[in-house]
């Protein structure tokens, strides 16, 4: 096989590898994983804030419960003393009755506040539960996408290895300077370093080459200096 024909084979494998790398970089699972991870990152602060607010309210409820219990105990203690028969002074009994009523009013105030906080606690609990549900769903989505992405990447990597091996075999007998020239052309022409010349058309850019240039390329033959497409710069390989 002439060198330039072998160069086309190298180009085929390079093009296939380019497509595989593009496929790898644009896998749907990669976007799904990125979206799930972004959602998790976005939920972290709101969840932490909601948990902190819920915990603050829970602690406030516990404090109020303790205060209510203390007020009830104090009122019960005063009530026992008042009805124990040990107090005979009407004035003192009147004061004790007033203290019990004050404690009961304080108890009701605490219980009203406790009820408000419990309602707030319930709302915050629901908020935390919803945020945790979303985190759980996003975590599951991320895990599924990550596993699928790994499988897809592994499959594409295996295909890339096959293409790399086939390319190495095709490039094995090509001159180093020709391969270097081909590489430079690929960089300039967005991946097309060599292309078949069919009729007057470069198959790399699909544009027409002047007839005089085509005649010159075909007339000079295989031993002539490498010809390039005037449009894309690819090395031209005339049809046999």
HUQUIRA-V761084 format. One line per field, one symbol per residue. ss: DSSP state (H for helix, E for strand, L for the rest). psi: psi as a letter, one per 30 degrees, with the letter a starting at -180 (. if undefined). Layout:
# HUQUIRA-V761084
ss=???
psi=???
This chain:
# HUQUIRA-V761084
ss=LLHHHHHHHHHHHHHHHHHHHHHHHLLHHHHHHHHHHHHHHHHHHHHHHHHHHHHHHHHHHHHHHHHHHHHHHHHHHHHHHHLLLLLLLHHHHHHHHHHHHHHHHHHHHHHHHHHHHHHHHHHHHHHHHHHHHHHHHHHHHHHHHHHHHHHHHHHHHHHHHHHHHHHHHHHLLLLHHHHHHHHHHHHHLLLLLEEEEELLEELLLLLELLHHHHHHHHHHLLLLLLLELLLLLLEEEELL
psi=kleeeeeeeeeeeeeeeeeeeeeefgkeeeeeeeeeeeeeeffeeeeeeeeeeeeeeeeeeeeeeeeeeeeeeeeeeeeeeegfffkfjeeeeeeeeeeeeeeeeeeeeeeeeeeeeeeeeeeeeeeeeeeeeeeeeeeeeeeeeeeeeeeeeeeeeeeeeeeeeeeeeefegkkeeeeeeeeeeeeeghfjfkkkjjbgkkfefglkkkeeeeeeeeefafflkkklkfefglkkjkk.
